């Protein structure tokens, strides 16, 4: 029997995206996009900043598999809300 991945909930605030998964939280601030960005973005997230969960789980790294699921969940949520996210 395949094990199900834990649900990932996404909350959108004015200045950040909050990811909630298995009791852990990851807060991603909306960064200022570079001036030469060719596309419009409601949210600009720097991938290099996504390494660990927020406290009290700050010692838990986010692995590549988790990161991919987080990014997909963010894209799905923002697309459903009519917003555009750009990851760099």
C-alpha positions as CSV (number, residue, x, y, z in Angstrom):
1,X,0.0,0.0,0.0
2,X,1.4,3.4,-1.0
3,X,1.9,5.9,1.7
4,X,0.1,9.2,1.1
5,X,2.0,12.5,1.3
6,X,0.8,14.8,4.0
7,X,-1.4,17.6,2.9
8,X,0.1,20.9,2.2
9,X,-2.0,24.0,3.0
10,X,-1.1,27.4,1.6
11,X,-2.1,30.7,3.1
12,X,-1.7,33.9,1.1
13,X,-1.1,37.1,3.1
14,X,-0.3,40.6,1.8
15,X,3.4,40.2,2.1
16,X,4.1,36.5,2.3
17,X,3.0,32.9,1.5
18,X,2.7,30.6,4.4
19,X,3.1,26.8,3.9
20,X,1.7,24.4,6.5
21,X,2.5,20.7,6.4
22,X,2.5,18.1,9.2
23,X,2.4,20.8,11.9
24,X,5.4,22.6,10.4
25,X,5.3,26.1,9.0
26,X,7.3,27.8,6.2
27,X,6.9,31.5,5.7
28,X,8.1,32.9,2.3
29,X,8.2,36.6,2.1
30,X,7.3,38.3,-1.1
31,X,10.6,39.6,-2.4
32,X,11.1,42.6,-4.7
33,X,11.7,41.2,-8.2
34,X,14.8,42.3,-10.2
35,X,14.2,45.2,-12.5
36,X,15.0,43.1,-15.5
37,X,12.3,40.5,-14.8
38,X,10.5,39.8,-18.1
39,X,7.2,38.6,-16.6
40,X,4.7,40.1,-14.3
41,X,4.5,38.6,-10.8
42,X,2.2,39.1,-7.8
43,X,4.7,37.1,-5.7
44,X,8.5,36.7,-6.3
45,X,10.1,33.9,-4.2
46,X,13.8,33.2,-4.1
47,X,14.4,29.4,-4.1
48,X,17.8,29.8,-2.4
49,X,16.0,31.1,0.7
50,X,14.0,27.9,1.1
51,X,16.2,25.6,3.3
52,X,14.5,25.0,6.6
53,X,11.1,25.2,8.2
54,X,10.2,28.0,10.6
55,X,10.9,27.7,14.4
56,X,10.3,25.5,16.3
57,X,11.3,23.2,13.4
58,X,14.1,25.3,12.2
59,X,16.6,22.4,12.5
60,X,14.6,20.3,10.0
61,X,15.9,20.9,6.5
62,X,13.5,20.9,3.5
63,X,14.6,18.2,1.1
64,X,14.3,18.3,-2.7
65,X,11.2,16.1,-2.7
66,X,9.4,18.3,-0.2
67,X,10.5,21.5,-2.0
68,X,9.0,20.2,-5.3
69,X,5.7,19.5,-3.5
70,X,5.7,22.9,-1.8
71,X,6.3,24.7,-5.1
72,X,3.5,22.8,-6.8
73,X,1.1,23.5,-4.0
74,X,2.0,27.3,-4.1
75,X,1.6,27.4,-7.9
76,X,-1.8,25.6,-7.7
77,X,-3.1,27.9,-4.9
78,X,-2.0,31.1,-6.5
79,X,-3.3,30.1,-9.9
80,X,-6.7,29.3,-8.4
81,X,-6.6,32.7,-6.8
82,X,-5.8,34.4,-10.1
83,X,-2.3,35.4,-8.9
84,X,1.1,34.8,-10.5
85,X,4.2,33.5,-8.7
86,X,7.7,33.6,-10.0
87,X,10.4,31.4,-8.5
88,X,14.1,32.4,-9.0
